[in-house]
Amino acid sequence: MSACFARHQTHAALDRLSDRRLLRDNGYCDGRWVREPSGAAFPVSDPASGTPLAYVSTLGAEMTTKAVEAAQAALKPWQALTPQARAAILMRWHDLILAAKDDLALIMTLEQGKPLAESLGEIDYAASFVSFYAEEGKRVSAEGVASHLPGAAMSVSRVPVGAVGLVTPWNFPSAMLTRKAAAALAAGCSVVAHPSSHTPLSALALAELAERAGFAPGLFNVLTGEAATIVGTMCADTRLRAISFTGSTEIGRMIAAQCAPSVKRLVMELGGHAPFIVFEDADIERAVDIAMDAKFATSGQDCLAANRIYVQRALYDAFVERFADRTRALKLGNGLDAGVDIGPLMHERAVAKAAEHVADAKGRGARLMAGGTAGRPGPLYFAPTVLADVPDDALIMREETFAPVAAITPFDTEDEVIARANDSEYGLVAYVVTRDAARAARLSSALEYGMVAVNRVKITGAPVPFGGVKQSGLGREGSRHGLEAFTDLKYVCLDLA
């Protein structure tokens, strides 16, 4: 095994790692740390400074096929274990994740940029999926069917769908992998995972811990490299019976098309464009608190981020003023520095899109209340921004921004704001702030979203069926539904004669 620090490490913060073996630069296939014979590798850099962290192996189609073969070979021995035995292995993984929490969070902040406090929280979140599914896997059971045929007994059971492919994003590089992998493994499936090339180090660290936990070779594979090559090969391989993907709606459509010839099971958590609706009866300080958290967590790079903030006209001016004041007080900087609220964005495209949305909104009459600038303290930073009086035809009101840019607009009536909020191809999450219980019930029913948060921002967790409607996704992750997504129903009709 070769650890990642063997190549070109220059980032001083890596010296803070307690366990340098968690930093890996090779892919993980069939229980081995692998590179292509050519030695091809891609750089992973700290978005806060641009400093290289690692040069990670660029695996290709041949290694992807080997990983699928290994996953296929690992299936029957894993399925032969009792759910309790599988749970014990998963719980060892869970315990190792929590024991390595500080190192895993440091790796995450270095490659993703989010403030260290958020990274620490994500490791807890990631571990929670492993413990939840370790227990949930014990409760997958058969159900009886009252026979409608004389002399027959009927049963329905859930069986593992088979080897599965997982494609994970860069904004939550640990939690999105464990949410998928723990569910699949608990269901009796084996896994071939492809993490984002922006943040592969978190996934490789989890693979190192999985190996220590006793995962058999081939059960959990992590392939690093070009998404088009690796994911394309995964989609085409008929031995992978499901693909779970978290990412943009645009890429989700492409994956769905590539999976169509083999009729794979698809679980997709795609784009979001969350409306945040504040009614005039709301407590304004509470509303601003919730809106700040909903907008600026993960530096705005979150599919659950409030993208369109609608405030009823009687409260509008006061809300805008308070929200802008709070936004101007946010600290922008390196996620490893104390007190930082907003870290760098992931790449140049994100900065360019944020700037485009701000310029477009201003050109359509929006008022810039805070921020609006990029480039300080580094090229991937974008200042926390507030736009007021944003018209519905502005780009930011129609596209997911994925940046710390808040768009605020007034509304007058309940029916009006429901129509405006639902006027989107997306349907992941919506937020409602009101002290009127009947109104909260009406909005929860009328909003065309898979999840609705009423008077709070934190709604996620392992027991929650996370997912959206319309073009925000297919299926659910988390909860028992997330495990069932990796199973098939098998019906047996037994003749009793």
VEXDREN-505952 format. One record per atom (N, C-alpha, C): residue in three letters; x, y, z. Coordinates in steps of 0.2 Angstrom, whole numbers, plus 5000, padded with zeros to 4 digits. Atoms other than C-alpha are relative to their C-alpha. Last residue first. Layout:
residues N
ALAXYZ ...
END
This chain:
residues 497
ALA500350075002 ALA474648494987 ALA500649955001 LEU500050044993 LEU475348654996 LEU499749934999 ASP500650045000 ASP475848744980 ASP500149955006 LEU499950074999 LEU477048884984 LEU499449955000 CYS500650035000 CYS476949054976 CYS500149935001 VAL500050085001 VAL478449154979 VAL499349985001 TYR500650034998 TYR478649344976 TYR500049934999 LYS500150075003 LYS480249434976 LYS499449975003 LEU500550044997 LEU480349624978 LEU500049934997 ASP500650015004 ASP481949704973 ASP499549965004 THR500350065000 THR483149794984 THR499549994995 PHE499550055003 PHE484349934983 PHE499849935001 ALA499849995007 ALA482950064984 ALA500549964997 GLU500450045005 GLU482349974999 GLU500150024993 LEU499750075000 LEU483850045009 LEU499649964995 GLY499350005003 GLY483450225005 GLY500349935000 HIS500149995007 HIS481550195009 HIS500750004996 ARG500050075003 ARG482050135026 ARG499950004992 SER500650044998 SER482550305030 SER500049934997 GLY500250004993 GLY483950395020 GLY499449965001 GLU499450024996 GLU483950425001 GLU499850015008 ARG499849974994 ARG482350434991 ARG500649975003 GLY499950044994 GLY481750394973 GLY500250045006 LEU500450065000 LEU482050504958 LEU500149965006 GLY499850074998 GLY482650674957 GLY499549954999 SER499650004994 SER482450864957 SER500249935002 GLN499450025002 GLN481650864940 GLN500650015005 LYS499849965007 LYS479950854946 LYS500749984998 VAL500550025005 VAL479950784964 VAL500250044994 GLY500549955003 GLY481250784977 GLY499649974995 GLY500150005008 GLY482250684989 GLY499550044998 PHE499749945003 PHE482750635007 PHE499950004993 PRO500050025007 PRO481650505016 PRO500250064996 VAL500449965004 VAL482250555034 VAL500049974993 PRO500750035000 PRO482850425047 PRO499650044995 ALA500050075003 ALA484750465043 ALA499249985000 GLY499750054995 GLY484550655045 GLY499949934998 THR499750065002 THR483950815037 THR500249955005 ILE500650055000 ILE482650945043 ILE500349934998 LYS499850075000 LYS483751085049 LYS499549955000 VAL499650015006 VAL483051255043 VAL500349925000 ARG499350034998 ARG481651285054 ARG500449994994 ASN499749964994 ASN479951375054 ASN500649975003 VAL500449954997 VAL479151245042 VAL500350035007 ALA499749984994 ALA480351145031 ALA499550065003 VAL500249934998 VAL479451065016 VAL500350015007 MET499849984993 MET480250915007 MET499750075002 GLY500050064996 GLY479750834991 GLY500150015007 TYR499450024998 TYR479150994984 TYR500049945004 GLU499850065004 GLU477651054974 GLU500749985001 LEU499349995003 LEU477051174988 LEU500249944997 ALA500049965007 ALA475151164990 ALA500750004997 SER500350045005 SER475151035005 SER500050034993 SER499750065000 SER476451115016 SER499749954994 LEU499449995004 LEU475751285011 LEU500449935000 ARG500249995008 ARG474051245017 ARG500650004996 ALA500350065002 ALA474651165034 ALA499950014992 ALA499550055001 ALA475751315037 ALA499849934997 ARG499649995006 ARG474351425034 ARG500549964999 ALA500450025006 ALA473251335046 ALA500450024994 ALA500050075001 ALA474651345059 ALA499649984994 ASP500750025002 ASP474851535057 ASP500049934999 ARG500350024994 ARG476551585065 ARG499349985000 THR500749974998 THR477351585048 THR499949985007 VAL500049974994 VAL479051545040 VAL499450045002 VAL500649964999 VAL478951425025 VAL500150025008 TYR500049984993 TYR480451335017 TYR499450055001 ALA500249934999 ALA480451235001 ALA499950015008 VAL500249974993 VAL481451084997 VAL499750074999 LEU499750034995 LEU481750974981 LEU499850025007 GLY500550014994 GLY480551024968 GLY500349965005 TYR499750034994 TYR481451094952 TYR499449995006 GLU499950075002 GLU480651134935 GLU500349965006 SER499350025000 SER480051294943 SER500049934998 ASP499849995007 ASP478451394944 ASP500849994999 ASN500150065004 ASN477951314961 ASN500250014993 ALA499650054998 ALA478651464971 ALA500049934996 ARG499449985002 ARG477751584960 ARG500649955003 ALA499950005007 ALA476151504961 ALA500750014998 ILE500050085002 ILE476251474980 ILE500149994993 VAL499450024998 VAL476751664982 VAL500149924999 GLU499549975004 GLU475251724973 GLU500749975001 ASP500050035006 ASP474051614982 ASP500550024995 GLU499850074999 GLU474651674999 GLU500049964993 THR500550054998 THR474551854994 THR500349935000 ASP500649984996 ASP475652004993 ASP499649955002 PHE500650025002 PHE477451964988 PHE499450025004 PRO500650004996 PRO479152044989 PRO499449964997 THR500549975004 THR480851984982 THR499350015004 ILE500649994997 ILE482451934989 ILE499550044996 ALA500549955004 ALA483951854980 ALA499350005004 ALA500750004998 ALA485351784991 ALA499650054996 VAL500449945003 VAL487051754984 VAL499349995001 PRO500349974994 PRO488251634994 PRO499750074997 ALA499549944998 ALA488551524979 ALA499650045005 PHE499450034997 PHE487651374971 PHE500650045002 THR499449955000 THR486551484960 THR500649965003 GLU499750014993 GLU485151364955 GLU500750035000 GLU499450045000 GLU484351444940 GLU500249995007 ARG500150065005 ARG482651524937 ARG500549955000 MET500750024998 MET482551664951 MET499849944995 ILE500050034993 ILE484451694949 ILE499449975002 LEU499750075001 LEU484251714930 LEU500049975007 ALA499250004999 ALA483151864933 ALA500249935000 ASP499750025006 ASP481351844926 ASP500850005000 ASP500050075001 ASP480551844943 ASP500349974993 PRO500650025004 PRO481152014947 PRO500049934998 VAL499850045006 VAL482452044961 VAL499349974996 ASP500549985005 ASP481852184973 ASP500249964993 ALA500749984999 ALA483352154984 ALA499650024994 LEU500349975005 LEU485052064981 LEU499350015002 VAL500749995000 VAL486152014995 VAL499750044995 THR500449955004 THR487851944993 THR499350005001 PRO500750014998 PRO489151855004 PRO499650064997 ALA500249974994 ALA490851894995 ALA499249985001 PHE500549955002 PHE491451774982 PHE499650025006 TYR500549974995 TYR493051684984 TYR499550044997 LEU500650044999 LEU493851564972 LEU499550035005 PRO500450005006 PRO495151694966 PRO499449965000 GLY499750045005 GLY495851734983 GLY499549994994 PRO499249995000 PRO495551854998 PRO500349954995 ARG499749994993 ARG494651924989 ARG499749965005 GLY499349995001 GLY494251884970 GLY500450025007 ALA499650065000 ALA492451914969 ALA500750025001 THR499350005003 THR491252054973 THR500349935000 GLY500050005007 GLY489352064975 GLY500750004997 GLY499650055004 GLY489352094993 GLY500050024993 ALA499450024996 ALA487852185002 ALA500449954995 MET500049984993 MET486252274997 MET500649985004 LEU499550044997 LEU486352264978 LEU500150035007 ARG499649964996 ARG484652324972 ARG500549965003 ALA499950024993 ALA483852234958 ALA500550045003 GLY500349964995 GLY483252324942 GLY500149985007 ARG500750005001 ARG483552204928 ARG499650045006 GLY500249975006 GLY485352244926 GLY499250004999 LYS499949935000 LYS485652214944 LYS499850034993 ALA500549974996 ALA484952044942 ALA500050075001 ASP500750005004 ASP485952004927 ASP499550035005 ALA500049955005 ALA487552064936 ALA499450004996 VAL500049944997 VAL487251964951 VAL499950064995 HIS500649994997 HIS486851804942 HIS499950075003 GLU500549995005 GLU488351824931 GLU499350015003 ALA499949935002 ALA489551854946 ALA499550014994 ALA500249964995 ALA488851694954 ALA500050074998 LYS500750015000 LYS489051594938 LYS499750055005 ALA500349975006 ALA490851654936 ALA499350005000 VAL499949934999 VAL491251604954 VAL499850044994 ALA500549984995 ALA490551434952 ALA500050085001 ARG500749995003 ARG491451414935 ARG499550025005 GLU500149945003 GLU493051454944 GLU499450014997 HIS499749995006 HIS492951304956 HIS499950074996 MET499650065002 MET492451244973 MET500450014994 LEU500450045004 LEU491951414981 LEU500449944997 PRO500050005007 PRO492951474995 PRO499549964996 GLY499450025003 GLY492451485013 GLY500050014992 ILE500150015007 ILE491051575022 ILE500749984997 ASP500650025002 ASP490851585040 ASP499949974993 VAL500249995007 VAL492551595047 VAL499449974998 GLY500549955002 GLY492751615065 GLY499850014993 ALA500550004995 ALA494451525067 ALA499550064998 ASP499949944996 ASP495451495051 ASP499450015005 LEU499750024994 LEU495351325044 LEU500150055005 GLY500450044995 GLY493951365032 GLY500449985006 ASN499850075000 ASN495051505024 ASN499649965005 GLY499350024999 GLY494051665023 GLY500249924999 LEU499850045006 LEU492451765023 LEU500849985001 LYS499350005001 LYS491751825039 LYS500249954995 LEU499750065001 LEU489951865039 LEU500750004999 ALA499650024994 ALA489452035046 ALA500449934999 ARG499449965000 ARG488852105029 ARG500549985006 THR499550035005 THR487651955029 THR500650044999 ARG499750064997 ARG486852005046 ARG500549974994 ASP499549984994 ASP486652185040 ASP500349945002 ALA499449975003 ALA485852125023 ALA500550025006 PHE499650055004 PHE484652015032 PHE500650024997 ARG499750044995 ARG484152155044 ARG500449944997 GLU499549974996 GLU483852275031 GLU500349965005 VAL499449995004 VAL482952155019 VAL500550045004 PHE499650065001 PHE481852095033 PHE500650014996 ALA499650014994 ALA481352275038 ALA500449934999 ASP499549964999 ASP480852315020 ASP500549995007 TYR499550005005 TYR479852165017 TYR500650045002 LEU499350014996 LEU478852145033 LEU500650014995 ALA500049964993 ALA477252225026 ALA500649995004 ARG499849935001 ARG477652155008 ARG500050045007 GLN500749965001 GLN477651975012 GLN500250075001 VAL500249974993 VAL479451905010 VAL499450044998 TYR500649965001 TYR479951784996 TYR499850035007 ILE500349984994 ILE481751724996 ILE499450054999 ARG500449955001 ARG482351624981 ARG499650025006 ASN499849965006 ASN483851524982 ASN499650054998 ALA500549955002 ALA483751454999 ALA500250044994 ALA500049934998 ALA485051315000 ALA499450044997 LEU500549984996 LEU484551135000 LEU500050085001 CYS500750005004 CYS485551094985 CYS499450025004 ASP500450054997 ASP487051164994 ASP499449994996 GLN500050055005 GLN488451274989 GLN499749935002 GLY500550005005 GLY487951424998 GLY500049954995 SER499949955004 SER489551435008 SER499550014994 THR499650025005 THR489151265015 THR500250054994 ALA499750064998 ALA487751345025 ALA500449974994 PHE499249995000 PHE487451525018 PHE500349935003 LYS499649975006 LYS485651525012 LYS500749985000 ALA500250035006 ALA484651415024 ALA500450024994 ASP499850075000 ASP485651465039 ASP499849974994 MET499249995001 MET485451655035 MET500249925000 ALA499849985007 ALA483551625031 ALA500850005000 ILE500150065004 ILE483251535048 ILE500350014993 ASP499550054998 ASP484051675058 ASP499949944995 VAL499349995003 VAL483151805047 VAL500549955003 ALA500050015007 ALA481451725051 ALA500750014997 ARG499950075002 ARG481851715069 ARG500049984993 GLU499350024998 GLU482251895070 GLU500149934999 ILE499549995005 ILE480651935060 ILE500749985002 ASP499549964996 ASP479451845070 ASP500650014996 ALA499450034998 ALA478251795056 ALA500450045005 ASP500150024993 ASP476551865054 ASP500649975004 GLU499949944996 GLU477051955038 GLU499949985007 PHE500649974999 PHE477451785030 PHE500050065005 VAL500149964993 VAL479151735025 VAL499450035000 ILE500649965000 ILE479351605010 ILE499950035007 PHE500049994993 PHE481051525006 PHE499550065001 PRO500349934997 PRO480951454989 PRO500050005007 ALA500550004995 ALA482251314985 ALA499750075001 HIS500149935001 HIS483051294968 HIS499550025005 GLY500549974996 GLY483651114969 GLY500050084999 GLY500049934999 GLY484651004957 GLY499450025005 LEU499749955005 LEU484750814958 LEU499950075002 GLU500249944996 GLU484550674970 GLU500450064996 MET499749945002 MET484450524959 MET499850065005 VAL500249954995 VAL484050344962 VAL500450064999 LEU499749934999 LEU484050244946 LEU499750035007 ARG500349964995 ARG483750054944 ARG500450075001 LYS499850004993 LYS484550004928 LYS499550035005 VAL500649994996 VAL483649964912 VAL500249995007 SER499950064995 SER485249904903 SER499450005005 PRO500050075004 PRO484850014887 PRO500149945005 ALA500750035003 ALA484150154898 ALA500149944997 CYS500250064997 CYS485750184909 CYS499449964997 GLN499550055001 GLN486550304897 GLN499849935004 ALA500050025007 ALA485050404896 ALA500549944999 ALA500650045001 ALA484850414915 ALA499949974992 ILE499950074997 ILE486650464916 ILE499449964999 MET499550045004 MET486450604904 MET500049935003 ARG500350025006 ARG484850664913 ARG500449964995 GLY500450054999 GLY485750664929 GLY499649984994 ILE499650065000 ILE487150774922 ILE499549945002 GLU499750005007 GLU485950914918 GLU500349935000 THR500550025005 THR484950894934 THR500349984993 SER500449955004 SER486550924944 SER499549964996 GLY499749955004 GLY487250804957 GLY499550044996 THR500149934998 THR486950654967 THR500450054996 PHE499749945002 PHE486850484958 PHE499850065004 SER500249954996 SER486350304963 SER500550064999 ILE499649945000 ILE486550184949 ILE499750055005 ALA500349934998 ALA485750014950 ALA500650055000 ARG500750005001 ARG486049834943 ARG499650075002 LEU500249954995 LEU487849844939 LEU499350014999 ARG500050034993 ARG488149684930 ARG499950055006 THR500750034998 THR487449764914 THR500149965007 ASP499950074998 ASP488949874912 ASP499449975003 ALA500050055005 ALA488550024902 ALA500049935002 CYS500750005003 CYS488150144916 CYS499949944995 MET500550034995 MET489750094925 MET499350004997 THR499950075000 THR490750124909 THR499649965005 GLY500250035006 GLY490050294907 GLY500149925000 VAL500750005000 VAL490350334925 VAL499749974994 ILE500250054995 ILE492150294924 ILE499349995000 THR499750075002 THR492550374907 THR499749955005 ALA500350035006 ALA491450524909 ALA500249934998 ALA500750024999 ALA491850554927 ALA499749974993 GLU500549965004 GLU493750564924 GLU499349975000 GLY499849995007 GLY494750484938 GLY499550044996 THR499849935001 THR494550404955 THR500250014993 LEU499649995006 LEU493750234958 LEU500050084999 VAL500049935001 VAL493250184975 VAL500450014994 ASN499549975004 ASN492750004978 ASN499950074999 PHE500149935001 PHE491749924992 PHE500650034996 LEU500649984997 LEU491449734993 LEU499950084999 GLY500549995005 GLY492849694981 GLY499350025002 PRO499849975006 PRO493949634995 PRO499550004995 ALA499750055004 ALA493049595011 ALA500250034993 PHE500350015006 PHE492649745022 PHE500449954996 GLY500150075002 GLY493549715039 GLY499549994993 ALA500650034996 ALA493349875048 ALA499949934998 ARG499950024993 ARG495149915043 ARG499449975004 GLU499550065001 GLU494749905024 GLU500149985008 ALA500450065002 ALA493250015027 ALA500449945000 LEU500350024994 LEU494350145036 LEU499649944999 GLU499550024995 GLU495450155021 GLU499749975006 ALA499850075002 ALA493950165010 ALA500549975004 LEU500650044998 LEU493250315020 LEU500249934998 ALA499950004992 ALA494950405018 ALA499549955002 LEU499550054999 LEU494750364999 LEU500249995007 ALA500350065002 ALA493050454999 ALA500649955001 SER500450024995 SER493750605008 SER499749934999 LEU499650034995 LEU495250614996 LEU499549985006 PRO500050084999 PRO494150614981 PRO500349985006 THR500050024993 THR493550794982 THR500149935001 HIS499949944996 HIS493650894966 HIS500249985007 SER499349995000 SER493750734956 SER500250065004 SER499949945004 SER491950694962 SER500850015000 PRO500149934997 PRO491850524970 PRO500250054995 HIS499649955003 HIS491550364960 HIS499950075003 ALA500149934999 ALA490950214970 ALA500450044996 VAL499549965004 VAL490750034965 VAL499950075001 VAL500049935002 VAL489749944979 VAL500650024996 SER499349985000 SER489149774984 SER500050064996 CYS499749985006 CYS487349744989 CYS500850015001 GLY499750065003 GLY486649655004 GLY500350014993 ALA500550045004 ALA485349785009 ALA500349934997 ALA500450034995 ALA486549845023 ALA499449964996 LEU499750054996 LEU487849875010 LEU499549965005 ALA499950055004 ALA486749974999 ALA500349945003 ALA500750035002 ALA486050085013 ALA500149944995 ALA500250044994 ALA487850105020 ALA499349974998 ALA499750064999 ALA488450155003 ALA499849965006 LYS500150055005 LYS487250284998 LYS500249935002 ARG500750015001 ARG487150385014 ARG499849954995 THR500350054995 THR488950345017 THR499349995000 LEU499750075001 LEU489550425001 LEU499749955005 MET500450035006 MET488350575002 MET500349934998 ALA500650024998 ALA489050605020 ALA499649974994 SER500050064996 SER490850605015 SER499349985001 PRO499650065003 PRO491050715000 PRO500049945004 PHE500050044994 PHE489650835004 PHE500349944999 ASN500249964994 ASN489950974992 ASN499949975006 TRP499549974996 TRP490950874980 TRP499850045006 PRO499849935002 PRO489650754973 PRO500650035005 THR500149954995 THR489450564973 THR500350074999 VAL499749945003 VAL489150434960 VAL499950065005 LEU500149944996 LEU488750264967 LEU500450054997 GLY499549945001 GLY488650104956 GLY499850065004 VAL500349945002 VAL487749944962 VAL500650054999 ALA499449965000 ALA488149754963 ALA499750074998 GLY499350025003 GLY486549664966 GLY500550055001 VAL500149995007 VAL484649714969 VAL500749974996 PRO499549955002 PRO484749634986 PRO499950014992 VAL499450035001 VAL483149534990 VAL500550064997 ARG499649955003 ARG481549594998 ARG500749974999 SER499449984996 SER480249465002 SER500450054996 VAL499649955004 VAL478449424996 VAL500650025005 SER499649964996 SER477549265002 SER500450054995 MET499749955004 MET476149154995 MET500450055005 ALA499849954995 ALA475448995000 ALA500450054997 ALA499449965001 ALA474348894988 ALA500250045006 GLY499450044999 GLY473048764990 GLY500750034998 PRO500150054996 PRO471648874983 PRO500649955000 LEU500050065004 LEU472249034975 LEU499949945005 HIS500650005003 HIS471849204983 HIS499949944995 SER500150035007 SER473149184995 SER499350004997 ALA500650055000 ALA473349305009 ALA499849974993 VAL500649985005 VAL475049375006 VAL499549955001 GLY500450055002 GLY476449365020 GLY499450034995 GLU500749994998 GLU477849485021 GLU499549954997 ALA500650035005 ALA479649445021 ALA499350025003 SER500350074999 SER480949545031 SER499549994995 VAL500350015007 VAL482149695030 VAL499749935001 ARG500750005000 ARG482349735049 ARG499749994993 LYS500250064996 LYS484149685052 LYS499250004999 GLY499950065004 GLY484749805038 GLY499749945004 GLU500550005004 GLU483949955048 GLU500049934995 GLU500650034996 GLU485149925062 GLU499449994995 ALA499850064997 ALA486749945051 ALA499449975004 TYR500250065005 TYR485750065041 TYR500349945003 PHE500750015002 PHE485650185055 PHE499949944996 SER500350034995 SER487450165061 SER499249994999 VAL499750074999 VAL488150195044 VAL499749975006 PHE500450045005 PHE486950345041 PHE500349935000 SER500750024998 SER487450425057 SER499749964995 ALA500050064995 ALA489350415053 ALA499349985001 ALA499950065004 ALA489050535038 ALA500049945004 TYR500650015004 TYR488150665049 TYR500249934996 ASP500550034996 ASP489550655062 ASP499449984996 ILE499750064999 ILE490850685048 ILE499549965005 GLU500150055005 GLU489750825042 GLU500249935001 GLY500750025000 GLY489750915058 GLY499849954995 LEU500150044994 LEU491650915059 LEU499349975000 SER499750075002 SER491650975041 SER499949965006 GLU500550045004 GLU490451115046 GLU500349944998 ALA500650024996 ALA491551165060 ALA499549974996 LEU499950064996 LEU493051165049 LEU499549985004 PRO499749994993 PRO492351295037 PRO500149945004 LYS500549984995 LYS492051225020 LYS500350025006 GLY500049934999 GLY493451225007 GLY499650035006 GLN500649975001 GLN493251064999 GLN499950075001 GLU500250015007 GLU494950984998 GLU499450044998 LEU499449985004 LEU495751065014 LEU499849994993 THR499949935001 THR494051065023 THR500650024995 MET500649975003 MET493750885020 MET500150074999 ILE500050025008 ILE495450825024 ILE499550034996 LEU499449965003 LEU495350915041 LEU500149994992 ALA500249935001 ALA493650845044 ALA500550044997 LEU500550005006 LEU494250665041 LEU499850074999 ASP499650015006 ASP495750695053 ASP499650014994 ASP499649945001 ASP494650765067 ASP500450004993 LYS500449945002 LYS493350625065 LYS500450064998 ALA499649965004 ALA494550485065 ALA499750064998 ALA499450004997 ALA493750395080 ALA500550044996 LEU500049964994 LEU492050435073 LEU500750015003 ILE500149935003 ILE492450355056 ILE500050055006 LEU499349975003 LEU493250205065 LEU499950074997 ASP499649994995 ASP491650175075 ASP500750034998 HIS500349944996 HIS490550185060 HIS500550025005 TRP499949945005 TRP491650065050 TRP499850065004 ARG499349995000 ARG491549945065 ARG500250064996 MET499949974994 MET489649965065 MET500850015002 LEU500149935001 LEU489649915047 LEU500150045006 ILE499549975004 ILE490549755051 ILE499950084999 ALA499450004996 ALA489349715065 ALA500650034996 ALA500149944996 ALA487849755054 ALA500650015005 ARG499849945004 ARG488449635041 ARG499950065004 ALA499350015002 ALA488449495054 ALA500250064996 GLN499749984994 GLN486749545061 GLN500850004999 PRO500049935000 PRO486049545043 PRO500450025007 THR500649984997 THR486649365042 THR500050085000 LEU500049984993 LEU488049335030 LEU499350025003 ALA500050064996 ALA487749245014 ALA500050015008 GLN500750025000 GLN487349405005 GLN499949945005 TRP500349944996 TRP489149465008 TRP499349985002 PRO499850014993 PRO489849295002 PRO499750055004 LYS500350064996 LYS488649304987 LYS500349995007 LEU500850004998 LEU489049484982 LEU499849945004 ALA500149994992 ALA490949494983 ALA499349995002 ALA499750064997 ALA491249414965 ALA499950015008 GLN500550065002 GLN490049544957 GLN500349945004 ALA500649994997 ALA491049684966 ALA499549944999 ALA499950024993 ALA492649614960 ALA499450015004 GLU499950084999 GLU492049604942 GLU500149995007 VAL500650035000 VAL491349784944 VAL500049935000 ALA500349994994 ALA493049844950 ALA499349975000 LYS499750054995 LYS493949754936 LYS499650015006 THR500350075002 THR492749844923 THR500349955006 THR500750004998 THR493150014931 THR499749934999 MET500050014993 MET495049964930 MET499350015003 GLU499850074999 GLU494849944911 GLU500049995008 ALA500550055001 ALA493850094909 ALA500249935002 GLY500450005006 GLY495050214917 GLY499549954999 LEU500250075002 LEU495850264933 LEU499650004994 THR500549995006 THR496750434935 THR499849934998 SER500050045005 SER497650414952 SER499450014995 VAL500450064999 VAL497750564963 VAL499949964994 TYR500150025007 TYR499050694964 TYR499749935000 ALA499950075002 ALA498850764982 ALA500050004992 LEU500050054994 LEU498650924992 LEU500249934998 PRO500250075002 PRO499151054979 PRO500049965007 THR499450054999 THR499051234985 THR499849934999 GLY499750025006 GLY497751344977 GLY500549955001 SER499449975002 SER497451444992 SER500349974994 ALA499949944997 ALA495651424998 ALA500750034998 PRO500349955003 PRO495251294985 PRO500150075003 ASP500449964995 ASP496551174992 ASP499750064997 SER499749944997 SER497151074977 SER499550035006 VAL500549984996 VAL496850894970 VAL500350065005 PRO499949964993 PRO497950864956 PRO499450015003 PHE500349945000 PHE497650724943 PHE500150045006 ALA500249984994 ALA498650564940 ALA499750074999 ALA500349945001 ALA499250454926 ALA499650025006 GLY499949954994 GLY500450324932 GLY499650074999 SER499749935002 SER500450244915 SER500250055005 PRO499350015002 PRO500150074923 PRO500350064998 GLU499950025006 GLU498550144931 GLU500749994998 ARG499949955005 ARG498550154949 ARG500049974994 VAL499850025007 VAL497850034963 VAL500150074996 TRP499949935001 TRP497650024982 TRP500350004993 ARG499349985001 ARG497049844984 ARG499950074998 GLY499650004994 GLY495449764992 GLY500750024999 ASP499950074998 ASP494649734975 ASP500549995006 CYS500450045004 CYS494849914969 CYS500249935002 TYR500150064996 TYR495350064979 TYR499649954996 GLY500750035000 GLY496050214969 GLY500049935004 ASN500250055005 ASN497750284974 ASN499349985000 ASP500049975006 ASP498150454982 ASP499949944994 ARG499950055005 ARG497750415000 ARG500050034993 LEU499949965006 LEU497750525015 LEU500349954995 LEU500749985003 LEU497050415029 LEU500150044994 ARG500350055005 ARG498750335031 ARG499350024998 ARG499949985007 ARG499350505038 ARG499849944995 ASP499950065003 ASP498550475055 ASP500150014992 SER499750054996 SER498650615066 SER500249944997 LEU500450075000 LEU498450745052 LEU500349955006 ARG500550014995 ARG499050915057 ARG499749945001 ASP499650024994 ASP500650905046 ASP499549995006 LEU500050075000 LEU499350915031 LEU500449975006 ALA500550024995 ALA499151095036 ALA499949925000 ALA499750014993 ALA500851135028 ALA499449975005 HIS500549964996 HIS500251095010 HIS500249995008 THR499749934998 THR501751045000 THR499650045005 GLN500549974996 GLN501450854996 GLN500450075003 HIS500049935001 HIS502350804980 HIS499650045005 ARG499949975006 ARG502050614981 ARG499850085001 ALA499450025004 ALA502350494995 ALA500150054994 PHE499549954999 PHE501050585006 PHE500649994997 CYS500049945005 CYS499650484997 CYS500650055002 ALA500449944997 ALA500050325006 ALA500150064995 SER499649945000 SER500750174996 SER499550065002 MET500449945000 MET500050005000 MET500450065000 
END
